Amino acid sequence: MFSKSFILTFVGSLLLTFTVCAGTSVLEGVVKDPSGRPVKGADVRIEAKNFSKIVKTDANGRYVCNGLGVATYKATLVISGQV
């Protein structure tokens, strides 16, 4: 179970960058724990209507999801099966 501060840190650290290139976008961000350290190996579930993809954070807590079409996306943090 995650503390509220961890979840708020994730939401606060969620840096979204959309780059329009040939009709596709990139969603990227950084996941950090409450003390500001990057979270390695966390799953970030990216969802939209008729779309779902899970990407993992790297050693720096960074995740990238490429080739996204125009839509509204929801990013959810999942660590050890917990949302």
N, C-alpha and C positions, 0 to 999 in steps of 0.2 A: 504494500500500500504506500502511496506517495503522499508526502506532506503537502499542504496547500502552498507552502513557500516554494517547494520544488516545481510544482505545476505552474505557479505564477512566474517563476524564473524562466521556465521553458517558454511560456507564452511571451514574456517580455524579451526573451532572447531570439525569438522567431523573427529572423530577418528575411523578408521575402523580396526577391529580386525577379522581376519579370522582364525578360529581354525579348522584344518582338523581332523575330528573324524568320522570314518565309512562313509566317503564320503559326509558328510554334514559340513556346515560352520555356523559361527555366525557373524552377522553384528551388531556392536554396536557403539554408539557415544554419544556425549553430545551436546545439543543445548544451547547456551548462547546468551544473548542480548548484544548490543554494550558495555555496562558497565561491562560485565563479569558475570552478574547474570544468573542463570539457568532459562530456559523457561519451565514452567510446562504446561502440557496438549496440547502441539503442536503435530500435526500429522506429521509423517515422512513416506512418500510413498516410498516403496522399489519396484523397477521394474527391470525386465529382460525380455527376449523374452519368451512369454507365461507364465509370472508370474507377479503378482502384489499383494502387501500386505501393509496395513497401520498399523503402530504401533504408540503408544502415548508415549510422554516423561513423566517421573515421576516427583516428586517434586524436584529432583536434576537435571532435564533437560536430564536425561539419557534415551536412548531407546535401545532395544535389539530385534533382529529378528533372531530366531533360525531355524535350520533345512534347511538351504539353500544348494542347490546343486551347483556344479561347473558351474559358469556362470559369465558374467560381469553384475554388478548391478549398478543402478542409484538410488541415494537417493535424494528426493525432500522434502523440508520443506514446510508445509502448516499450516498456522495459521489463524483462522477465515475465512476459505475458500479461502484465498489468497496464491498464490504460491510465 
